[in-house]
Amino acid sequence: MAKAHQTTDHDRIKTWIEARKGRPSKVAGNGKSGILRVDFREKDEDLNEIGWDEFFRIFEESHLAFLFQEETASGEKSRFNKFIERD
């Protein structure tokens, strides 16, 4: 079973996302704050790509942590991630 990690470190989060060719995004139509997502595909109509500054502003204002997995159980690069409430 692959292990999940948790961080609030902005550099670590950005590095992980960019290494998987992801883009910082939020769910469309959710106003100034929004619900954060990482978009790994072609442009998704349900997501609005945002800059890193806005991404981390929402991340901090929402008191989130980033849960992620480096590799799948089979050893491949994982895209598993989730935004969770900080402890």
A tleap script that builds the chain and sets N, CA, C and O, in Angstrom:
source leaprc.protein.ff14SB
mol = sequence {
  NMET ALA LYS ALA HIE GLN THR THR ASP HIE
  ASP ARG ILE LYS THR TRP ILE GLU ALA ARG
  LYS GLY ARG PRO SER LYS VAL ALA GLY ASN
  GLY LYS SER GLY ILE LEU ARG VAL ASP PHE
  ARG GLU LYS ASP GLU ASP LEU ASN GLU ILE
  GLY TRP ASP GLU PHE PHE ARG ILE PHE GLU
  GLU SER HIE LEU ALA PHE LEU PHE GLN GLU
  GLU THR ALA SER GLY GLU LYS SER ARG PHE
  ASN LYS PHE ILE GLU ARG CASP
}
set mol.1.N position { 0.838 -1.183 0.000 }
set mol.1.CA position { 0.000 0.000 0.000 }
set mol.1.C position { 0.883 1.247 0.000 }
set mol.1.O position { 1.845 1.321 0.765 }
set mol.2.N position { 0.571 2.218 -0.840 }
set mol.2.CA position { 1.338 3.452 -0.936 }
set mol.2.C position { 0.964 4.393 0.202 }
set mol.2.O position { -0.191 4.456 0.621 }
set mol.3.N position { 1.948 5.113 0.688 }
set mol.3.CA position { 1.761 6.000 1.830 }
set mol.3.C position { 1.393 7.409 1.375 }
set mol.3.O position { 1.947 7.912 0.397 }
set mol.4.N position { 0.467 8.040 2.078 }
set mol.4.CA position { 0.098 9.429 1.820 }
set mol.4.C position { 0.842 10.328 2.804 }
set mol.4.O position { 1.117 9.939 3.939 }
set mol.5.N position { 1.160 11.534 2.344 }
set mol.5.CA position { 1.860 12.527 3.149 }
set mol.5.C position { 0.987 13.767 3.257 }
set mol.5.O position { 0.087 13.985 2.446 }
set mol.6.N position { 1.265 14.569 4.264 }
set mol.6.CA position { 0.511 15.802 4.462 }
set mol.6.C position { 1.496 16.953 4.628 }
set mol.6.O position { 2.513 16.815 5.308 }
set mol.7.N position { 1.187 18.098 3.998 }
set mol.7.CA position { 2.051 19.269 4.135 }
set mol.7.C position { 1.243 20.549 4.004 }
set mol.7.O position { 0.147 20.565 3.445 }
set mol.8.N position { 1.822 21.628 4.541 }
set mol.8.CA position { 1.305 22.974 4.319 }
set mol.8.C position { 2.386 23.840 3.665 }
set mol.8.O position { 2.191 25.040 3.474 }
set mol.9.N position { 3.510 23.237 3.327 }
set mol.9.CA position { 4.644 23.941 2.736 }
set mol.9.C position { 4.355 24.295 1.268 }
set mol.9.O position { 4.201 23.410 0.426 }
set mol.10.N position { 4.284 25.581 0.981 }
set mol.10.CA position { 3.923 26.040 -0.358 }
set mol.10.C position { 4.891 25.545 -1.425 }
set mol.10.O position { 4.459 25.113 -2.493 }
set mol.11.N position { 6.184 25.599 -1.156 }
set mol.11.CA position { 7.166 25.144 -2.140 }
set mol.11.C position { 7.009 23.661 -2.435 }
set mol.11.O position { 7.099 23.241 -3.589 }
set mol.12.N position { 6.776 22.871 -1.403 }
set mol.12.CA position { 6.602 21.424 -1.570 }
set mol.12.C position { 5.364 21.126 -2.400 }
set mol.12.O position { 5.399 20.264 -3.278 }
set mol.13.N position { 4.274 21.829 -2.133 }
set mol.13.CA position { 3.020 21.639 -2.865 }
set mol.13.C position { 3.200 22.011 -4.342 }
set mol.13.O position { 2.818 21.253 -5.234 }
set mol.14.N position { 3.784 23.181 -4.583 }
set mol.14.CA position { 3.992 23.647 -5.959 }
set mol.14.C position { 4.894 22.680 -6.737 }
set mol.14.O position { 4.619 22.365 -7.895 }
set mol.15.N position { 5.956 22.220 -6.104 }
set mol.15.CA position { 6.881 21.278 -6.750 }
set mol.15.C position { 6.169 19.985 -7.112 }
set mol.15.O position { 6.340 19.471 -8.217 }
set mol.16.N position { 5.373 19.456 -6.191 }
set mol.16.CA position { 4.641 18.201 -6.426 }
set mol.16.C position { 3.680 18.362 -7.603 }
set mol.16.O position { 3.639 17.514 -8.494 }
set mol.17.N position { 2.909 19.450 -7.604 }
set mol.17.CA position { 1.920 19.683 -8.659 }
set mol.17.C position { 2.599 19.861 -10.018 }
set mol.17.O position { 2.185 19.253 -11.005 }
set mol.18.N position { 3.633 20.686 -10.069 }
set mol.18.CA position { 4.308 20.944 -11.342 }
set mol.18.C position { 5.028 19.707 -11.875 }
set mol.18.O position { 5.120 19.529 -13.090 }
set mol.19.N position { 5.539 18.853 -10.993 }
set mol.19.CA position { 6.218 17.625 -11.426 }
set mol.19.C position { 5.249 16.678 -12.134 }
set mol.19.O position { 5.675 15.794 -12.878 }
set mol.20.N position { 3.957 16.861 -11.904 }
set mol.20.CA position { 2.932 16.015 -12.514 }
set mol.20.C position { 2.164 16.765 -13.597 }
set mol.20.O position { 1.112 16.320 -14.056 }
set mol.21.N position { 2.710 17.906 -13.995 }
set mol.21.CA position { 2.135 18.757 -15.031 }
set mol.21.C position { 0.726 19.233 -14.682 }
set mol.21.O position { -0.122 19.399 -15.559 }
set mol.22.N position { 0.490 19.450 -13.379 }
set mol.22.CA position { -0.786 19.969 -12.915 }
set mol.22.C position { -0.799 21.482 -12.911 }
set mol.22.O position { 0.244 22.130 -12.989 }
set mol.23.N position { -2.003 22.035 -12.819 }
set mol.23.CA position { -2.189 23.477 -12.778 }
set mol.23.C position { -3.049 23.836 -11.580 }
set mol.23.O position { -4.023 23.139 -11.294 }
set mol.24.N position { -2.710 24.914 -10.869 }
set mol.24.CA position { -3.551 25.346 -9.751 }
set mol.24.C position { -4.887 25.845 -10.291 }
set mol.24.O position { -4.927 26.644 -11.227 }
set mol.25.N position { -5.969 25.374 -9.699 }
set mol.25.CA position { -7.305 25.707 -10.197 }
set mol.25.C position { -8.288 25.788 -9.042 }
set mol.25.O position { -8.003 25.373 -7.919 }
set mol.26.N position { -9.453 26.337 -9.356 }
set mol.26.CA position { -10.561 26.315 -8.401 }
set mol.26.C position { -11.827 25.993 -9.164 }
set mol.26.O position { -11.912 26.210 -10.373 }
set mol.27.N position { -12.801 25.479 -8.455 }
set mol.27.CA position { -14.078 25.129 -9.057 }
set mol.27.C position { -14.738 26.404 -9.570 }
set mol.27.O position { -14.822 27.396 -8.846 }
set mol.28.N position { -15.207 26.380 -10.813 }
set mol.28.CA position { -15.821 27.544 -11.445 }
set mol.28.C position { -17.075 27.974 -10.690 }
set mol.28.O position { -17.823 27.145 -10.172 }
set mol.29.N position { -17.287 29.290 -10.637 }
set mol.29.CA position { -18.504 29.831 -10.053 }
set mol.29.C position { -18.547 29.837 -8.541 }
set mol.29.O position { -19.632 29.886 -7.963 }
set mol.30.N position { -17.411 29.789 -7.886 }
set mol.30.CA position { -17.399 29.790 -6.423 }
set mol.30.C position { -16.869 31.086 -5.836 }
set mol.30.O position { -16.331 31.081 -4.729 }
set mol.31.N position { -17.006 32.180 -6.541 }
set mol.31.CA position { -16.667 33.484 -6.004 }
set mol.31.C position { -15.186 33.690 -5.742 }
set mol.31.O position { -14.327 33.022 -6.318 }
set mol.32.N position { -14.917 34.641 -4.850 }
set mol.32.CA position { -13.539 35.054 -4.568 }
set mol.32.C position { -12.708 33.939 -3.959 }
set mol.32.O position { -11.558 33.741 -4.353 }
set mol.33.N position { -13.269 33.211 -3.010 }
set mol.33.CA position { -12.514 32.126 -2.372 }
set mol.33.C position { -12.461 30.930 -3.301 }
set mol.33.O position { -11.476 30.742 -4.016 }
set mol.34.N position { -13.485 30.139 -3.299 }
set mol.34.CA position { -13.526 28.995 -4.196 }
set mol.34.C position { -13.022 27.731 -3.555 }
set mol.34.O position { -12.445 27.739 -2.468 }
set mol.35.N position { -13.254 26.656 -4.251 }
set mol.35.CA position { -12.825 25.325 -3.815 }
set mol.35.C position { -11.622 24.959 -4.667 }
set mol.35.O position { -11.720 24.891 -5.893 }
set mol.36.N position { -10.490 24.723 -4.020 }
set mol.36.CA position { -9.257 24.434 -4.746 }
set mol.36.C position { -9.257 23.046 -5.356 }
set mol.36.O position { -9.803 22.097 -4.795 }
set mol.37.N position { -8.630 22.952 -6.521 }
set mol.37.CA position { -8.415 21.692 -7.215 }
set mol.37.C position { -7.079 21.779 -7.941 }
set mol.37.O position { -6.529 22.865 -8.129 }
set mol.38.N position { -6.565 20.620 -8.347 }
set mol.38.CA position { -5.411 20.548 -9.233 }
set mol.38.C position { -5.921 19.952 -10.532 }
set mol.38.O position { -6.513 18.873 -10.544 }
set mol.39.N position { -5.684 20.668 -11.633 }
set mol.39.CA position { -6.150 20.214 -12.939 }
set mol.39.C position { -4.976 19.586 -13.679 }
set mol.39.O position { -3.973 20.252 -13.937 }
set mol.40.N position { -5.097 18.306 -14.020 }
set mol.40.CA position { -4.039 17.570 -14.714 }
set mol.40.C position { -4.355 17.339 -16.188 }
set mol.40.O position { -3.509 16.842 -16.931 }
set mol.41.N position { -5.547 17.690 -16.610 }
set mol.41.CA position { -5.993 17.355 -17.972 }
set mol.41.C position { -6.007 18.570 -18.872 }
set mol.41.O position { -5.507 19.642 -18.532 }
set mol.42.N position { -6.603 18.357 -20.042 }
set mol.42.CA position { -6.899 19.485 -20.914 }
set mol.42.C position { -7.826 20.409 -20.128 }
set mol.42.O position { -8.451 19.985 -19.156 }
set mol.43.N position { -7.910 21.636 -20.536 }
set mol.43.CA position { -8.735 22.614 -19.827 }
set mol.43.C position { -10.119 22.047 -19.515 }
set mol.43.O position { -10.828 21.589 -20.411 }
set mol.44.N position { -10.492 22.083 -18.249 }
set mol.44.CA position { -11.762 21.557 -17.758 }
set mol.44.C position { -12.727 22.729 -17.570 }
set mol.44.O position { -12.409 23.681 -16.858 }
set mol.45.N position { -13.897 22.666 -18.197 }
set mol.45.CA position { -14.878 23.752 -18.098 }
set mol.45.C position { -15.343 23.998 -16.668 }
set mol.45.O position { -15.760 25.108 -16.339 }
set mol.46.N position { -15.278 22.993 -15.826 }
set mol.46.CA position { -15.730 23.129 -14.441 }
set mol.46.C position { -14.667 23.732 -13.531 }
set mol.46.O position { -14.930 24.003 -12.359 }
set mol.47.N position { -13.461 23.943 -14.069 }
set mol.47.CA position { -12.370 24.506 -13.284 }
set mol.47.C position { -11.839 25.775 -13.931 }
set mol.47.O position { -11.761 25.887 -15.154 }
set mol.48.N position { -11.478 26.723 -13.085 }
set mol.48.CA position { -10.816 27.941 -13.551 }
set mol.48.C position { -9.364 27.879 -13.102 }
set mol.48.O position { -9.080 27.761 -11.910 }
set mol.49.N position { -8.443 27.958 -14.062 }
set mol.49.CA position { -7.029 27.991 -13.710 }
set mol.49.C position { -6.744 29.322 -13.020 }
set mol.49.O position { -7.220 30.369 -13.460 }
set mol.50.N position { -5.968 29.279 -11.941 }
set mol.50.CA position { -5.615 30.479 -11.188 }
set mol.50.C position { -4.104 30.513 -10.991 }
set mol.50.O position { -3.425 29.503 -11.177 }
set mol.51.N position { -3.588 31.666 -10.618 }
set mol.51.CA position { -2.165 31.804 -10.346 }
set mol.51.C position { -1.806 31.237 -8.979 }
set mol.51.O position { -2.668 30.997 -8.133 }
set mol.52.N position { -0.510 31.033 -8.793 }
set mol.52.CA position { -0.045 30.472 -7.522 }
set mol.52.C position { -0.351 31.387 -6.339 }
set mol.52.O position { -0.660 30.901 -5.251 }
set mol.53.N position { -0.270 32.707 -6.534 }
set mol.53.CA position { -0.553 33.628 -5.422 }
set mol.53.C position { -1.994 33.472 -4.944 }
set mol.53.O position { -2.249 33.376 -3.744 }
set mol.54.N position { -2.930 33.447 -5.885 }
set mol.54.CA position { -4.344 33.274 -5.513 }
set mol.54.C position { -4.575 31.887 -4.906 }
set mol.54.O position { -5.304 31.746 -3.924 }
set mol.55.N position { -3.956 30.882 -5.489 }
set mol.55.CA position { -4.082 29.513 -4.990 }
set mol.55.C position { -3.676 29.438 -3.513 }
set mol.55.O position { -4.411 28.896 -2.688 }
set mol.56.N position { -2.507 29.984 -3.191 }
set mol.56.CA position { -2.025 29.900 -1.815 }
set mol.56.C position { -2.751 30.868 -0.878 }
set mol.56.O position { -2.808 30.627 0.328 }
set mol.57.N position { -3.303 31.952 -1.411 }
set mol.57.CA position { -4.133 32.830 -0.577 }
set mol.57.C position { -5.372 32.075 -0.114 }
set mol.57.O position { -5.718 32.102 1.067 }
set mol.58.N position { -6.037 31.401 -1.046 }
set mol.58.CA position { -7.226 30.603 -0.701 }
set mol.58.C position { -6.839 29.464 0.236 }
set mol.58.O position { -7.548 29.179 1.201 }
set mol.59.N position { -5.722 28.819 -0.048 }
set mol.59.CA position { -5.220 27.709 0.774 }
set mol.59.C position { -5.060 28.157 2.230 }
set mol.59.O position { -5.495 27.458 3.146 }
set mol.60.N position { -4.439 29.316 2.443 }
set mol.60.CA position { -4.203 29.810 3.803 }
set mol.60.C position { -5.488 30.313 4.457 }
set mol.60.O position { -5.738 30.020 5.626 }
set mol.61.N position { -6.307 31.067 3.720 }
set mol.61.CA position { -7.560 31.586 4.270 }
set mol.61.C position { -8.508 30.465 4.674 }
set mol.61.O position { -9.303 30.618 5.602 }
set mol.62.N position { -8.422 29.346 3.979 }
set mol.62.CA position { -9.295 28.202 4.265 }
set mol.62.C position { -8.678 27.241 5.276 }
set mol.62.O position { -9.298 26.239 5.632 }
set mol.63.N position { -7.469 27.532 5.742 }
set mol.63.CA position { -6.749 26.706 6.726 }
set mol.63.C position { -6.658 25.249 6.265 }
set mol.63.O position { -7.027 24.320 6.984 }
set mol.64.N position { -6.152 25.084 5.039 }
set mol.64.CA position { -6.064 23.753 4.458 }
set mol.64.C position { -4.667 23.150 4.605 }
set mol.64.O position { -3.685 23.850 4.852 }
set mol.65.N position { -4.618 21.859 4.447 }
set mol.65.CA position { -3.373 21.095 4.310 }
set mol.65.C position { -3.515 20.294 3.022 }
set mol.65.O position { -4.623 20.037 2.551 }
set mol.66.N position { -2.377 19.905 2.465 }
set mol.66.CA position { -2.351 19.164 1.201 }
set mol.66.C position { -1.957 17.727 1.500 }
set mol.66.O position { -0.858 17.463 1.988 }
set mol.67.N position { -2.859 16.806 1.206 }
set mol.67.CA position { -2.607 15.376 1.364 }
set mol.67.C position { -2.238 14.838 -0.013 }
set mol.67.O position { -2.957 15.075 -0.983 }
set mol.68.N position { -1.124 14.115 -0.108 }
set mol.68.CA position { -0.658 13.664 -1.413 }
set mol.68.C position { 0.099 12.348 -1.296 }
set mol.68.O position { 0.503 11.925 -0.212 }
set mol.69.N position { 0.270 11.731 -2.431 }
set mol.69.CA position { 0.979 10.452 -2.523 }
set mol.69.C position { 2.077 10.616 -3.572 }
set mol.69.O position { 1.826 11.136 -4.659 }
set mol.70.N position { 3.296 10.173 -3.247 }
set mol.70.CA position { 4.409 10.258 -4.201 }
set mol.70.C position { 4.282 9.204 -5.299 }
set mol.70.O position { 4.421 9.509 -6.484 }
set mol.71.N position { 4.017 7.960 -4.891 }
set mol.71.CA position { 3.945 6.840 -5.833 }
set mol.71.C position { 2.733 5.981 -5.540 }
set mol.71.O position { 2.247 5.926 -4.410 }
set mol.72.N position { 2.253 5.312 -6.574 }
set mol.72.CA position { 1.184 4.342 -6.401 }
set mol.72.C position { 1.770 3.071 -5.776 }
set mol.72.O position { 2.987 2.947 -5.640 }
set mol.73.N position { 0.925 2.155 -5.408 }
set mol.73.CA position { 1.385 0.885 -4.830 }
set mol.73.C position { 2.274 0.123 -5.803 }
set mol.73.O position { 3.128 -0.658 -5.383 }
set mol.74.N position { 2.077 0.349 -7.109 }
set mol.74.CA position { 2.888 -0.342 -8.117 }
set mol.74.C position { 4.176 0.414 -8.463 }
set mol.74.O position { 4.936 -0.018 -9.329 }
set mol.75.N position { 4.422 1.557 -7.779 }
set mol.75.CA position { 5.663 2.293 -7.974 }
set mol.75.C position { 5.623 3.390 -9.020 }
set mol.75.O position { 6.652 4.006 -9.297 }
set mol.76.N position { 4.457 3.652 -9.614 }
set mol.76.CA position { 4.343 4.717 -10.603 }
set mol.76.C position { 4.092 6.054 -9.910 }
set mol.76.O position { 3.610 6.092 -8.778 }
set mol.77.N position { 4.420 7.153 -10.595 }
set mol.77.CA position { 4.185 8.486 -10.046 }
set mol.77.C position { 2.684 8.668 -9.830 }
set mol.77.O position { 1.891 8.484 -10.754 }
set mol.78.N position { 2.303 9.026 -8.616 }
set mol.78.CA position { 0.890 9.171 -8.266 }
set mol.78.C position { 0.419 10.608 -8.441 }
set mol.78.O position { 1.184 11.554 -8.252 }
set mol.79.N position { -0.835 10.755 -8.802 }
set mol.79.CA position { -1.483 12.068 -8.852 }
set mol.79.C position { -2.483 12.237 -7.712 }
set mol.79.O position { -3.190 13.243 -7.643 }
set mol.80.N position { -2.540 11.251 -6.818 }
set mol.80.CA position { -3.501 11.342 -5.716 }
set mol.80.C position { -3.202 12.574 -4.871 }
set mol.80.O position { -2.077 12.770 -4.411 }
set mol.81.N position { -4.226 13.401 -4.674 }
set mol.81.CA position { -4.114 14.557 -3.790 }
set mol.81.C position { -5.483 14.940 -3.281 }
set mol.81.O position { -6.509 14.625 -3.884 }
set mol.82.N position { -5.471 15.622 -2.163 }
set mol.82.CA position { -6.721 16.042 -1.552 }
set mol.82.C position { -6.420 17.230 -0.650 }
set mol.82.O position { -5.382 17.267 0.010 }
set mol.83.N position { -7.314 18.185 -0.621 }
set mol.83.CA position { -7.192 19.308 0.304 }
set mol.83.C position { -8.024 18.967 1.536 }
set mol.83.O position { -9.209 18.649 1.436 }
set mol.84.N position { -7.384 19.038 2.691 }
set mol.84.CA position { -8.051 18.679 3.937 }
set mol.84.C position { -7.910 19.815 4.950 }
set mol.84.O position { -7.048 20.684 4.819 }
set mol.85.N position { -8.767 19.786 5.948 }
set mol.85.CA position { -8.704 20.761 7.022 }
set mol.85.C position { -7.461 20.512 7.873 }
set mol.85.O position { -7.137 19.366 8.186 }
set mol.86.N position { -6.775 21.577 8.244 }
set mol.86.CA position { -5.601 21.429 9.098 }
set mol.86.C position { -6.010 20.973 10.493 }
set mol.86.O position { -7.092 21.297 10.982 }
set mol.87.N position { -5.130 20.225 11.108 }
set mol.87.CA position { -5.381 19.778 12.487 }
set mol.87.C position { -5.275 20.927 13.449 }
set mol.87.O position { -5.455 20.742 14.653 }
savepdb mol mol.pdb
quit
